[in-house]
Amino acid sequence: MTKIQSVIWSNRSLECERAESLLRSLDEDVRVFYVDKDFSQKGFEAEFGENAEYPQISVGLKYRGTLKETLNYLKNLERIK
């Protein structure tokens, strides 16, 4: 299977760590961007909305949303059960 780059916008929470661990376990090429290091909270809110939750995730060229939305996407692709 071809590796697809996944991107995670993280605040270093447990949920963000779970997302990274899941994608790495699927042999994804994961890039993590951290708040206050790679982007600001203000920039995060401008990109994803004021009420957006961490993590926000893209798989390949497609934005997938939260961890829950990404899990549903991966289930639909039968990458996870």
N, C-alpha and C positions, 0 to 999 in steps of 0.2 A: 504494500500500500504506500502511496506517495505521501510524504510528510507535508502537512499544510501548516503554515504559520498561524499561530493563535496569539492574540494580544489580550492582555489583561490589564485593566486600570485598577490599581490596588491601593487600599489604605492599610495594608498589612493585617487585616482582620483574619479571624479563623476561617471565615467563608472564602476570603481571597486565597488563603493558603490551600483550602480544599479544591478550589477551582484549578489552581496551578498543579496540584498533585494529580487531579483527575486527568487533565490534558496531557501531562507528562506520561502518565501511565498508558495513555493511548498512543504514545510515541509521537506526539505533536511537537513541532518546533515552537516553543513557547517563549514569548517576550513579555516581560512584566514591567509596567511603568508604575512608579510609586508617587503618591501624592507628597508634596513638599520636597521631592527630589527631582522628578521628571516633569511634573506639572503642578499647578496650583489648584486649590479647592475651587477658586473662582473660575479657572479654566475648565475644570471638570463640570461644574454647574452650567457653564456656557455651552459646553458640548452636549451634555446629556440631560440637562434640566435641573432645576433647583431641588426636586424631590427624588433625584436618581439615587439608587443604592449602589454600594460597592459589593462585589466587583462588577464592572462592566466588561463584556467579553466580545471579541470578534474572532471568528474562525474563518480562515482564508480571507477572502475579500469582503465577507459579509458580517455586518454587525449582528450579534445574537442577543445582546441584552444582559440580564442578570444571570447568576448561576442557575437558577431554576429554569429560565428560558433556554439556556444553553443545554442543560440536561435534556429537556424535551426535544430539542433539535437533534442531539446525538442519539436519543432513543429512536427518533423517526428514521435516522440513517442506519439504525441497527448497529451502531458502534458500541452501545452499552445496552444492558438489559434493564 
